[in-house]
Amino acid sequence: MADKKLDITGVVCPFCVLKVKNAMEQIVSGDTLTILSDHPPAAKDSIPAFAEMNGWKCSVHESAPGLWELTIRK
């Protein structure tokens, strides 16, 4: 298993989801993608919904005020 990191701070929707989609295409089943985002709609809604739609497990926590860390397991 591998853990890939993706920093999308400063990126807004729909580009957040597109970057996550591209990163998820680069990893294999069982791997995780850890994402840093400062865009609330992406961190709280868009990315978790995208993960769920694809059957992936997603966890979200606010690591600092206005900064979220999301982990998606493929």
N, C-alpha and C positions, 0 to 999 in steps of 0.2 A: 504494500500500500504506500501511496505517496501523498504528500500534501503540497498543493500548489497555492500560491498567494497571488491575489489580484487587488491592486490598489486603484479604486475608481473615485477617489476623492476629487471633487471639482467637476465630475461628470454628472450630467442630468439625463432624465428619461427622454427618449427611449434608448439612449446610448448605453445606459447602465446595463439594461437587460441584454442588449446586443453583445457587450463585452463579456458578460457572464456566459452567454450562450457560446461564444467563440472559445472561451476558456474551458467550458465543460466538454466541448468536442475534442479537446486535447488530452483529456484524462480518461482512464479506464474505470470500469466498475470496481467499487471498493475504495477508490481514491477520494480525497476530499479537496474542496476548493474553499479557501478562506478569503473573504472579501472585506475590504475596508471601504466604507461609503459615508459621505457626509450629506447625502441627499435623502431627506426623510421619506418621500414617497417611494423611492426605490428600496430603501432599507426595510421599511415597515410593510409595504404592500407588493410592489411589482416583482422584486426578486423572489420573495417567499412564494408568491403565487406561481411564478414561472417554475420554481423548483417543484412545487406540489403537482403542477400540471404534467410534469415529466416523471413523476413518481420518485423524486429524490427527497431525502430528509434534509430539512433546513432548520438551523437554529440561529436566533438573532439575539444579540445583547448590545446595549449601549456601553461602549468601552470608555467613553469620555463624553462630556456634554456636546451633543451635535455630531458625534462620530459613532458609527455602528460597525460591529464585526459580525459578519454572517458566515456560517459554515454550512456548506452543502456537501453531503455524501452522495456520490453517484452510485 
